[in-house]
Amino acid sequence: MYKTFPVNRRYSLNKIFMLTGAAMNTVELEHVLAQQDVASIISRFAAASESPFAIKDEDFTLLLGRESDDQPESYPLECNGSVIGWVSGKKEASLLACFISFAASTSFH
């Protein structure tokens, strides 16, 4: 089960690594998101989802989606034990986080 962190709190990388026990990341999140299959599924998720979501890098810089006050949770994007980013949104955003984490792990190997 993923640990969730409140959206309105900003964690430094050291704090995130301490909370998750992760090592330095080895996959560039931007490269994972740029893969055609990944981009297609994110696009379909956005079209099907009625609630906004945001995909952010490990420093909480917005990469895709839009930020909203209506994003109660942040779900980690993990690869090989490292947190490489976050998906913020409602509960269904956890599915997107799981998919992106899987895609990152697959591209790592």
C-alpha positions as semicolon CSV with decimal commas, in nm:
position;residue;x (nm);y (nm);z (nm)
1;M;0,000;0,000;0,000
2;Y;0,127;0,345;-0,088
3;K;0,188;0,604;0,178
4;T;-0,002;0,924;0,108
5;F;0,106;1,273;0,204
6;P;-0,114;1,582;0,226
7;V;-0,106;1,795;-0,089
8;N;-0,060;2,120;0,095
9;R;0,263;2,008;0,264
10;R;0,588;2,030;0,074
11;Y;0,850;1,773;0,156
12;S;1,216;1,807;0,073
13;L;1,379;1,515;-0,107
14;N;1,565;1,419;0,209
15;K;1,239;1,414;0,406
16;I;1,065;1,203;0,138
17;F;1,353;0,956;0,130
18;M;1,350;0,937;0,507
19;L;0,971;0,874;0,510
20;T;0,976;0,616;0,230
21;G;1,318;0,460;0,281
22;A;1,400;0,528;-0,085
23;A;1,738;0,574;-0,251
24;M;1,822;0,826;-0,522
25;N;1,602;0,790;-0,829
26;T;1,738;0,633;-1,146
27;V;1,461;0,704;-1,394
28;E;1,374;1,044;-1,536
29;L;1,000;1,091;-1,488
30;E;0,979;1,316;-1,792
31;H;1,109;1,031;-2,013
32;V;0,850;0,791;-1,872
33;L;0,566;1,038;-1,931
34;A;0,685;1,099;-2,288
35;Q;0,651;0,732;-2,386
36;Q;0,370;0,697;-2,638
37;D;0,181;0,426;-2,447
38;V;0,209;0,611;-2,117
39;A;0,100;0,943;-2,268
40;S;-0,196;0,773;-2,435
41;I;-0,319;0,618;-2,110
42;I;-0,274;0,945;-1,919
43;S;-0,476;1,122;-2,189
44;R;-0,753;0,863;-2,166
45;F;-0,751;0,889;-1,786
46;A;-0,787;1,267;-1,812
47;A;-1,077;1,234;-2,054
48;A;-1,258;0,977;-1,837
49;S;-1,191;1,142;-1,501
50;E;-1,428;1,407;-1,376
51;S;-1,186;1,532;-1,114
52;P;-0,862;1,719;-1,180
53;F;-0,525;1,561;-1,116
54;A;-0,165;1,678;-1,128
55;I;0,153;1,487;-1,203
56;K;0,457;1,639;-1,032
57;D;0,825;1,554;-1,016
58;E;1,000;1,468;-0,691
59;D;1,039;1,840;-0,614
60;F;0,662;1,897;-0,661
61;T;0,710;2,084;-0,989
62;L;0,397;2,047;-1,203
63;L;0,462;1,838;-1,516
64;L;0,112;1,746;-1,637
65;G;-0,246;1,816;-1,537
66;R;-0,363;2,103;-1,327
67;E;-0,346;2,182;-0,961
68;S;-0,664;2,237;-0,767
69;D;-0,770;2,288;-0,409
70;D;-0,984;1,979;-0,462
71;Q;-0,688;1,736;-0,460
72;P;-0,693;1,585;-0,113
73;E;-0,412;1,331;-0,155
74;S;-0,070;1,287;-0,316
75;Y;0,034;0,942;-0,429
76;P;0,403;0,861;-0,484
77;L;0,544;0,753;-0,818
78;E;0,801;0,490;-0,737
79;C;1,069;0,314;-0,935
80;N;1,310;0,060;-0,793
81;G;1,237;0,175;-0,438
82;S;1,282;0,546;-0,511
83;V;1,016;0,817;-0,519
84;I;1,048;0,984;-0,860
85;G;0,734;1,199;-0,847
86;W;0,377;1,242;-0,727
87;V;0,021;1,227;-0,856
88;S;-0,218;1,456;-0,669
89;G;-0,592;1,415;-0,687
90;K;-0,884;1,222;-0,552
91;K;-0,882;0,850;-0,484
92;E;-0,885;0,748;-0,853
93;A;-0,550;0,927;-0,898
94;S;-0,393;0,639;-0,706
95;L;-0,464;0,417;-1,010
96;L;-0,274;0,657;-1,232
97;A;0,013;0,660;-0,983
98;C;0,026;0,279;-0,987
99;F;0,032;0,272;-1,367
100;I;0,306;0,536;-1,400
101;S;0,511;0,358;-1,131
102;F;0,475;0,032;-1,326
103;A;0,579;0,204;-1,651
104;A;0,880;0,358;-1,477
105;S;0,985;0,023;-1,330
106;T;0,946;-0,142;-1,671
107;S;1,161;0,124;-1,841
108;F;1,421;0,089;-1,563
109;H;1,475;-0,279;-1,640
